């Protein structure tokens, strides 16, 4: 047996060397290892110092390439890592997935929640999210839900600190409805158009703010018991909807709906988040959803 001391490198250094050899840069390897590029570079530099020879050639234009010593060392390292990974005690099951059941009002789910969900699932891959729909006016929710996105008055139905969105209401119409008609110069001009009606959002708050307090609620036309159906009717040119700006922001940006007047009033009913069962997954979702809604309000 040789009297020379064995200079074993750390496992972290070997993993960093292998990752950089595959990725071709510290930055790409850092993403794979969930480290900073600086941390990966330090581990590789420590390994080179311990071996007393360079393993990579730093080429600013083409990234990193292996030196002859690196080419010789790499298959040996990979063989050793493969042996370690094959040991039964090192083979653990993946992280346990945590199931989270969320129920939401239909329009909030379709317009606000579903388009943003990739952000949550990417940040929390261990959470198995199940999304169901409720019917707000009929108060039919999901009895098995961990979290409930509810539409109601504040603070009567939803605690103030659970409010997700403090929305603003304004009339919205499809360009096809307004085409060929006299321009809308004053709020009273809206009365010449069909006003869409829903029990979830009466016209009275906006009409009062527009100086039309004596105008009654519309009585003609279908009665939509869903904010999304009201938006769909507006998009089809069937009438003017008193809509939440947050729910119609994509349609406004695309020009499929227009806002005839700048006047917007605070909604009297808000979306809120109700917790039925506490868990790490529920807390993570609640934190993410509040942040998402704050971004929507600020947009």
Secondary structure, DSSP 8 states (H G I E B T S, - for coil): ---S------HHHHHHHHHHHHHSSHHHHHHHHTS-HHHHHHHHHHHHHHHTS--EEEETTTEEEE-HHHHHHHHHHHHHHHHHHHSGGG-------EEEEEEEEHHHIIIIIGGGHHHHHHHTTTEEEEEEEEBTTTTB--TT-SEEEEEEETTTTS-GGGEEE--EEEEEB-HHHHTTS----SGGGGGGS-B-B-TTS-SHHHHHHTT-TT-----SS-B-SSHHHHHHHHHTTS-BEEEETTTTHHHHHTTSSB-S-S--EE-SEEEEEEESS--HHHHHHHHHHHHHHHHHHH-
